[in-house]
Amino acid sequence: MITDTEIKIKGLEALINTLGKVEAERFISLVMREPFDYTKWQRTLWVDKPVAELSAAAMQFREKSKTEKERN
């Protein structure tokens, strides 16, 4: 298990790697400014996708992440 600080660092790195520095800051500002219920949001995020498709995408992401981690 990793510490809270490590989670924050990895989360920020993930945001920056995905969105870039400016958009990551914007995302954080939006989440802090507006009431945000992650659980409710998540339930509507992939309503139209079958579970098998979500599972396949997650496995592809995991494999890609594993490959990239091995390169570094």
Distance bins in CASP14 RR format, pairs under 12 A and 6 or more apart:
PFRMAT RR
TARGET T0000
AUTHOR 0000-0000-0000
RMODE 2
METHOD distances of the structure
MODEL  1
1 7 0 0 0 0 1 0 0 0 0 0 0
2 8 0 0 0 0 0 1 0 0 0 0 0
2 9 0 0 0 0 1 0 0 0 0 0 0
2 10 1 0 0 1 0 0 0 0 0 0 0
2 11 0 0 0 0 0 1 0 0 0 0 0
3 9 0 0 0 0 1 0 0 0 0 0 0
3 10 0 0 0 0 0 1 0 0 0 0 0
4 10 0 0 0 0 0 1 0 0 0 0 0
4 11 0 0 0 0 0 1 0 0 0 0 0
5 11 0 0 0 0 0 1 0 0 0 0 0
5 12 0 0 0 0 0 1 0 0 0 0 0
6 12 0 0 0 0 0 1 0 0 0 0 0
6 13 0 0 0 0 0 1 0 0 0 0 0
7 13 0 0 0 0 0 1 0 0 0 0 0
7 14 0 0 0 0 0 1 0 0 0 0 0
8 14 0 0 0 0 0 1 0 0 0 0 0
8 15 0 0 0 0 0 1 0 0 0 0 0
8 28 0 0 0 0 0 1 0 0 0 0 0
9 15 0 0 0 0 0 1 0 0 0 0 0
9 16 0 0 0 0 0 1 0 0 0 0 0
10 16 0 0 0 0 0 1 0 0 0 0 0
10 17 0 0 0 0 0 1 0 0 0 0 0
10 65 0 0 0 0 0 1 0 0 0 0 0
11 17 0 0 0 0 1 0 0 0 0 0 0
11 18 0 0 0 0 1 0 0 0 0 0 0
11 19 0 0 0 0 0 1 0 0 0 0 0
11 24 0 0 0 0 1 0 0 0 0 0 0
11 27 0 0 0 0 0 1 0 0 0 0 0
11 28 0 0 0 0 0 1 0 0 0 0 0
12 18 0 0 0 0 0 1 0 0 0 0 0
12 19 0 0 0 0 0 1 0 0 0 0 0
12 20 0 0 0 0 0 1 0 0 0 0 0
12 21 0 0 0 0 1 0 0 0 0 0 0
12 24 1 0 0 1 0 0 0 0 0 0 0
12 25 0 0 0 0 1 0 0 0 0 0 0
12 27 0 0 0 0 0 1 0 0 0 0 0
12 28 0 0 0 0 1 0 0 0 0 0 0
13 19 0 0 0 0 0 1 0 0 0 0 0
13 20 0 0 0 0 0 1 0 0 0 0 0
13 21 0 0 0 0 0 1 0 0 0 0 0
13 24 0 0 0 0 1 0 0 0 0 0 0
14 20 0 0 0 0 0 1 0 0 0 0 0
14 24 0 0 0 0 1 0 0 0 0 0 0
14 27 0 0 0 0 0 1 0 0 0 0 0
14 61 0 0 0 0 0 1 0 0 0 0 0
14 65 0 0 0 0 0 1 0 0 0 0 0
15 21 0 0 0 0 1 0 0 0 0 0 0
15 22 0 0 0 0 0 1 0 0 0 0 0
15 23 0 0 0 0 1 0 0 0 0 0 0
15 24 1 1 0 0 0 0 0 0 0 0 0
15 25 0 0 0 0 1 0 0 0 0 0 0
15 26 0 0 0 0 1 0 0 0 0 0 0
15 27 1 0 0 1 0 0 0 0 0 0 0
15 28 1 0 0 1 0 0 0 0 0 0 0
15 29 0 0 0 0 0 1 0 0 0 0 0
15 30 0 0 0 0 0 1 0 0 0 0 0
15 31 0 0 0 0 0 1 0 0 0 0 0
16 22 0 0 0 0 1 0 0 0 0 0 0
16 23 0 0 0 0 1 0 0 0 0 0 0
16 24 1 0 1 0 0 0 0 0 0 0 0
16 25 0 0 0 0 1 0 0 0 0 0 0
16 26 0 0 0 0 0 1 0 0 0 0 0
16 27 0 0 0 0 0 1 0 0 0 0 0
16 28 0 0 0 0 0 1 0 0 0 0 0
17 23 0 0 0 0 0 1 0 0 0 0 0
17 24 0 0 0 0 1 0 0 0 0 0 0
17 65 0 0 0 0 0 1 0 0 0 0 0
17 68 0 0 0 0 0 1 0 0 0 0 0
18 24 1 0 0 1 0 0 0 0 0 0 0
18 27 0 0 0 0 1 0 0 0 0 0 0
18 61 0 0 0 0 0 1 0 0 0 0 0
19 25 0 0 0 0 1 0 0 0 0 0 0
19 26 1 0 0 1 0 0 0 0 0 0 0
19 27 1 0 0 1 0 0 0 0 0 0 0
19 28 0 0 0 0 1 0 0 0 0 0 0
19 30 0 0 0 0 0 1 0 0 0 0 0
20 26 0 0 0 0 1 0 0 0 0 0 0
20 27 0 0 0 0 1 0 0 0 0 0 0
20 28 0 0 0 0 0 1 0 0 0 0 0
21 27 0 0 0 0 0 1 0 0 0 0 0
21 28 0 0 0 0 0 1 0 0 0 0 0
22 28 0 0 0 0 0 1 0 0 0 0 0
22 29 0 0 0 0 0 1 0 0 0 0 0
23 29 0 0 0 0 0 1 0 0 0 0 0
23 30 0 0 0 0 0 1 0 0 0 0 0
24 30 0 0 0 0 0 1 0 0 0 0 0
24 31 0 0 0 0 0 1 0 0 0 0 0
25 31 0 0 0 0 0 1 0 0 0 0 0
25 32 0 0 0 0 0 1 0 0 0 0 0
26 32 0 0 0 0 0 1 0 0 0 0 0
26 33 0 0 0 0 0 1 0 0 0 0 0
27 33 0 0 0 0 0 1 0 0 0 0 0
27 34 0 0 0 0 0 1 0 0 0 0 0
27 36 0 0 0 0 0 1 0 0 0 0 0
28 34 0 0 0 0 0 1 0 0 0 0 0
28 36 0 0 0 0 0 1 0 0 0 0 0
29 36 0 0 0 0 0 1 0 0 0 0 0
30 36 0 0 0 0 1 0 0 0 0 0 0
30 41 0 0 0 0 0 1 0 0 0 0 0
31 37 0 0 0 0 0 1 0 0 0 0 0
31 38 0 0 0 0 1 0 0 0 0 0 0
31 41 0 0 0 0 0 1 0 0 0 0 0
34 41 0 0 0 0 0 1 0 0 0 0 0
35 41 0 0 0 0 0 1 0 0 0 0 0
36 42 0 0 0 0 0 1 0 0 0 0 0
37 43 0 0 0 0 1 0 0 0 0 0 0
37 44 0 0 0 0 0 1 0 0 0 0 0
38 44 0 0 0 0 0 1 0 0 0 0 0
38 45 0 0 0 0 1 0 0 0 0 0 0
39 45 0 0 0 0 0 1 0 0 0 0 0
41 47 0 0 0 0 0 1 0 0 0 0 0
42 54 0 0 0 0 0 1 0 0 0 0 0
45 54 0 0 0 0 1 0 0 0 0 0 0
46 53 0 0 0 0 1 0 0 0 0 0 0
46 54 1 0 1 0 0 0 0 0 0 0 0
46 55 0 0 0 0 0 1 0 0 0 0 0
46 57 0 0 0 0 1 0 0 0 0 0 0
46 58 0 0 0 0 0 1 0 0 0 0 0
47 54 0 0 0 0 0 1 0 0 0 0 0
48 54 0 0 0 0 0 1 0 0 0 0 0
49 55 0 0 0 0 0 1 0 0 0 0 0
49 56 0 0 0 0 0 1 0 0 0 0 0
49 57 0 0 0 0 1 0 0 0 0 0 0
49 58 0 0 0 0 0 1 0 0 0 0 0
50 56 0 0 0 0 1 0 0 0 0 0 0
50 57 0 0 0 0 0 1 0 0 0 0 0
51 57 0 0 0 0 0 1 0 0 0 0 0
51 58 0 0 0 0 0 1 0 0 0 0 0
52 58 0 0 0 0 0 1 0 0 0 0 0
52 59 0 0 0 0 0 1 0 0 0 0 0
53 59 0 0 0 0 0 1 0 0 0 0 0
53 60 0 0 0 0 0 1 0 0 0 0 0
54 60 0 0 0 0 0 1 0 0 0 0 0
54 61 0 0 0 0 0 1 0 0 0 0 0
55 61 0 0 0 0 0 1 0 0 0 0 0
55 62 0 0 0 0 0 1 0 0 0 0 0
56 62 0 0 0 0 0 1 0 0 0 0 0
56 63 0 0 0 0 0 1 0 0 0 0 0
57 63 0 0 0 0 0 1 0 0 0 0 0
57 64 0 0 0 0 0 1 0 0 0 0 0
58 64 0 0 0 0 0 1 0 0 0 0 0
58 65 0 0 0 0 0 1 0 0 0 0 0
59 65 0 0 0 0 0 1 0 0 0 0 0
59 66 0 0 0 0 0 1 0 0 0 0 0
60 66 0 0 0 0 0 1 0 0 0 0 0
60 67 0 0 0 0 0 1 0 0 0 0 0
61 67 0 0 0 0 0 1 0 0 0 0 0
61 68 0 0 0 0 0 1 0 0 0 0 0
62 68 0 0 0 0 0 1 0 0 0 0 0
62 69 0 0 0 0 0 1 0 0 0 0 0
63 69 0 0 0 0 0 1 0 0 0 0 0
63 70 0 0 0 0 0 1 0 0 0 0 0
64 70 0 0 0 0 0 1 0 0 0 0 0
64 71 0 0 0 0 0 1 0 0 0 0 0
65 71 0 0 0 0 0 1 0 0 0 0 0
65 72 0 0 0 0 0 1 0 0 0 0 0
66 72 0 0 0 0 0 1 0 0 0 0 0
END
